[in-house]
Amino acid sequence: MTVNIHIGSVPERLGQAVYDASQQAIRERGQFSVAISGGSLPKLLAAGLKSYDVDVGKWNVFLADERVVPLDHDDSNYREIRFRIPSLPVIPIDPSLSSDECASEYTTKLVEKLGESPKFDMLLLGLGPDGHTCSLFPGHSLLQEKTKLVAPITDSPKPPPTRVTLTYPVLNAARAAVFVVTGASKADVVLDIIENEESTFPGALVKLSEGTVDWLFDEAAASKLSK
Ligand SMILES: O=C1O[C@H](COP(=O)(O)O)[C@@H](O)[C@H](O)[C@H]1O
């Protein structure tokens, strides 16, 4: 696994990375499969993609994680992504289901598009100040999930508590991952993940079997890194 660190110009680098990966995937495999996180990422992605004419007709867009709330709820990652980039054909969860059923139903949608062993072309991931990524939280038993592709969680320490998330078997099979991390509140966890090889924060456990992980930091998030 190759790891690259970039500091500054986050939306621009993000837009370029997504555009380049989508062009390459469509050229080589006829489609681009991407998983997108919620939180602060969709706004940065929208700013970054503004300069590109992307053909989203050939994109398979999944949620890296989702809160089990109505699709028009303020907490919905689907809603936020579609609000920021209305053209993106994001595949939603069915929030009318229980968390278990919702994870199973999203697994079915994932397998229909990408097969039994999904391999995303690109993951677009965030990082919370506590080191969580997707809805994989520090110390949670979901970090050990080896079988499910999409797992339910009903005790998320960050509200809302009921969510579904891609698991490490799916994340670590991806061809590329881009972490997008901004703000001083994340500087401590960024320092641990980047400079401590033994880091156990959920973001540090994204270790692709093959492929590249790019970390995009703004100056504040990178402020504690030794240059
Ligand atoms: O709850 C979530 O938080 C993370 C991090 O969000 P951010 O606002 O700190 O960027 C996000 O990546 C995830 O998709 C979301 O459900």
The ligand as a Gaussian input file, in Angstrom:
#p B3LYP/6-31G(d) Opt

LIG

0 1
 O      -20.697000      10.833000      11.336000
 C      -19.913000      10.935000      10.412000
 O      -18.716000      11.554000      10.613000
 C      -17.595000      11.347000       9.740000
 C      -16.635000      12.533000       9.933000
 O      -17.372000      13.716000       9.680000
 P      -16.686000      15.159000       9.600000
 O      -17.845000      16.133000       9.627000
 O      -15.794000      15.290000      10.796000
 O      -15.953000      15.229000       8.299000
 C      -18.040000      11.170000       8.306000
 O      -16.938000      10.828000       7.496000
 C      -19.118000      10.088000       8.247000
 O      -19.527000       9.836000       6.921000
 C      -20.303000      10.561000       9.049000
 O      -21.386000       9.641000       9.048000

